[in-house]
Amino acid sequence: MILFPMELLIITAAALALGSFSTALIYRVPRNIPWAFGTSKKGEPTAGRSVCTSCKAVLSPLDLVPVFSWLFLRGKCRQCKTLIPARYPLTELGVVLACLGAYAVFGFNAYTFFIMAAIPFLMALLVIDLDHMILPNQLVFIVGLIGLGHLLFVFFSSSFTMDRFELVAMYVVAALFYAGLSWFLGWFLTKILKKDALGFGDVKFFAVAGLWLGLSNVAPFLILSGLLGIVFSVVWQKVKKEAVFPFGPALITSLYVVLLLRGSLLL
Ligand SMILES: [Zn+2]
């Protein structure tokens, strides 16, 4: 692992922008506010400029520097002084650390960029699941598309020696296998525990995880997400005093950790 200052600078700058994008997703997706382009049905608000969620003042570029603006403004809106929750800079920081983690493990290459492209969506899924107990379809779908993009990249990169058709087929089969397995686990646990154990959103996320991780990583992914799920459910019951807990955070963390541990197909 060798870190180059120039690369580190580029990765950090990109990661800060992705972190800011992720917080926009977290605010907008559950409220059905467009985040990429176009306007909502009522014509407002648009996917354009970011505004203060309290006083609707349009935020200047100085207010939008990830993490630093929040520190500089001491967590308050410049106009209306409404407190901006610490979760915004924390989410941005989480995205930055996740991106730096991918760079530290894989270096400055295409694989790191594919992972970095998925990170703001994964972080948004994690926080939205904590808030609303849903994994929005559009975000799960986009993480799947980026995974597919990664596969196509591997397929067309000539340096690869293994049978490319076989490789891509293996990952598509993995997606179906993960989905089938999680559906079965959900059905089985629901029978035993006599309550809903896995949501259908979780099943779709399993399919996407299969697309990223392939068949050979089924076991570590299942074991890690099971363990994290147990730890997380205990913490959730202590803090929130609710029996039902979102499984998404455990799944998302496991996907990221196993992605980093298993090494890259491209290297
Ligand atoms: Zn304000």
Boltz pocket constraint, residues with backbone or C-beta under 6 A from the ligand:
constraints:
  - pocket:
      binder: B
      contacts: [[A, 52], [A, 53], [A, 54], [A, 55], [A, 56], [A, 57], [A, 77], [A, 78], [A, 79], [A, 80], [A, 81], [A, 82]]
      max_distance: 6.0
